[in-house]
Amino acid sequence: MQITYLESVDSTQTYLKQKVSAKKILLPHAVVAKKQTAGLGSRNNTWIGIEGNLFLSFAVSVDTLPKDLKLESASIYFAYILKMTLKKFASKVLIKWPNDFYVEDKKIGGMITNLVGDVLVCGVGLNLVKSPDEFASLDIEISKEKILAKYFKNLEKNFLWKQIFSKFELEFYDNSFYYTDNNKDKFLLKKAKLCEDGSIQYNGERIYSRR
């Protein structure tokens, strides 16, 4: 994984998507910013970029992804591998379906994915040291460099989706007291059924990440 470090950028996700579209980078490639002024959250929301936190996007060819991974659930796949990485450093971070990072009942970050041609661009925002009032920060002290080194090493292991899903499935039901929505209703995850492809079923509707 080649890594480009930036002092400041509007959004690592926007920056990397533009580079991918212009075919100006070699894959796989990551972009890490010290400061982010217009970060992207899920569903086109903004993600407040306080300096010192992790602002990361990385691009990988779809051809290199596990053959059993449905692209709509790629954010779950990459988010859970990051959760596994942080857990090795004694963090108790958890994943709320489909791709939000939580510590106890507070959100500390999230993962989004976008398809640019045959390239998947994944964006991560994670509060390491500071957070707005309604959010929280990671429960351990660790450098961005240490997280990235271990995370990218784990990505190189090319876990199958079924390996990740078997772990995520247990956590999904353990954390089913959280709410999500289907763009119409807000409902408890315990009222939904998790499907093997990462989607959930609620009131007869199949819902994918949409992120």
N, C-alpha and C positions, 0 to 999 in steps of 0.2 A: 504494500500500500504506500504510494507516494503521498506525502503530506505537504500542503501549502499553508504557511502560517501568515495570517494577516493581522495588522494592528487594529484596523477598524473596517467594518463593512456593513451595508444595510442589512443583508441577510446572507448567511453562508449558503442557504438553500437556493436563493435566487442567483447568487454569484455562480454557484456550481452548475446549475441548470443552464445558464447562459453559456458557460464554457463547454458543456457537453453538446449543446445545440450547435455551437460553432465548430465543434470537433477540434478544440484547442488543447485537449489534455489526453494523456494516456491513462488507461484504466488498469487496475482500480486506483482511484484518487480521492483524497480527503482534503477538506478545507477546514481549518480551525481559526477562529477569530478571537482576539483578545477583547474586542468590544463589538457589539452588534446594535445597530440603531433602529432597525425595522424588522425584527425577527418574525418568522411565520409560525403560528401555532396551528392546531388542528382546525378544520373547517374555516380556513382563511382568517382565523383570529390572529391577533398579534401576540408575540411572546416578548415580554419586557426583558431587555438585555442589560443587566447590571454587570459591570466589569468585575471580573474574577470568577464568573461562572463559566460553564462549558457551552460553547457554541460550535457545533460540529455538523458538517455534512460530508457524506462520502458517496461516491458513484461506483457502481459495479455493473458489469454486463449481465443481462438477464440469462445469458447462456451459462454463466457460472453458478447460478442459483441451484439449490436442490431441485431435482426433477419432481419431487412430490409436494413442492411448495406452491400454493395458489397465490398469485401476485397480490390479490386483495388482502391477504393475511401476512404480507411481507413485513409490515410494521410490527406485528406481534412477534414474528421470528427474530428480527434484529433487536427489538426492545428486550425480549427475554434473554438473549445472549448477553446484553449489557447488564441486566439484572444479575445473571449468573456471575459475571465478572466482578461486580460490586460486592456480591455476597462473599466472594473469596477474600475480600478485604474487611469482612465482618460487618458490612452494612445490612440492615434489615429492610432495605427498600423492597417494595412489592409492585406488581403490575396490576392496574385496574383495567379490565377489558375496555378497548383492545390494546392500548399503547401508552397509557399514562403512568408515570412513575410517582409513587406515593411513599411517604413515611408516615405510618399510622394513618390518621385521617386527613393529612395535608398533601396536596399535590406539590411535587418538587421538579417536575419536568415532563417531557413527552417526546414521542417519536412520530415523524410524518414521513411518508414516502410518495414519490412522484415518478411516473414513467415518462422518460424522454426518448422517444424512439425505442430502441432495444436496450436502453440503459436505465437502471433503477437508481434514483437519487434519494438518499435517506438523510433526513435532518434530525438532529438531536439537540434539545435544549435541556440543560440540567443545572439546577441551582446548587452550587458547591459551597459558596460562602455567604451569599446574601439572597434575600427574597423579598418581594412585595408582601404587604401585610396578610393577604389572603392565602399566601403560599408558604412553603417551608423550604429548608435546605437539607442537603444530604446529611445523614446522621454520623458520618465519619469525616475525619480530616485526611485529605488525600490530594495529591497534585493531579492536574489534568494530564500531564505527561505519563504518569504511572497508570492512570485509567486507560489512556489511549493505547499504550504499549501492550497491555494485557488484553484489551478488547479486540484489537486488530489481530493479535495472536490467536485468540479464540475463534475469530471469524475465519481464519485460515484452516480451521479444523473441518470446515464444510459439514456441519451437523445436518442430518436429515431433518425435514419438517417433523416427522413422526417422533424423533428423539426430543425435540423441543416441545412439541404438543403434549407429550405424555407428562412432562413436568408442569407445563402451563395449565393443563386441565385440572390438576390438583389444586393449584393456586387459585384458579378461577372460582371454584366452589368454596374455598376457604374465605375468599374475599367477595362473596356474592351479596354482601350487605351494602355495597356501593350502588349508586344510581347510574344509569345511562339513558339514552333516548334514541328514538328512531325518526327524528325530525318532526314527530307529531306528539308523542307521549314520552314523559319521563317515567322510568320504571326501575324497580330493583332488579339487579342482575340475578337474584335468586329465583325470579319469576321466568327467567329465560333458560333455554337449553343450549349448551355449547356443542357445536358440531365439529366433526373431525377436521374440517378444512379451516377452522378458526372463526367461522361465522357463528351467529347465535340465532335461535328461533324464538320468537315472541308473538303470541296471538296469531299464529299461523304465518307470520312474515319471517323471511330469511334476511338477516341484517349482517352486512359486512362492515369492515372497519371504516370505509369512506374517508380514509386519511392517506 
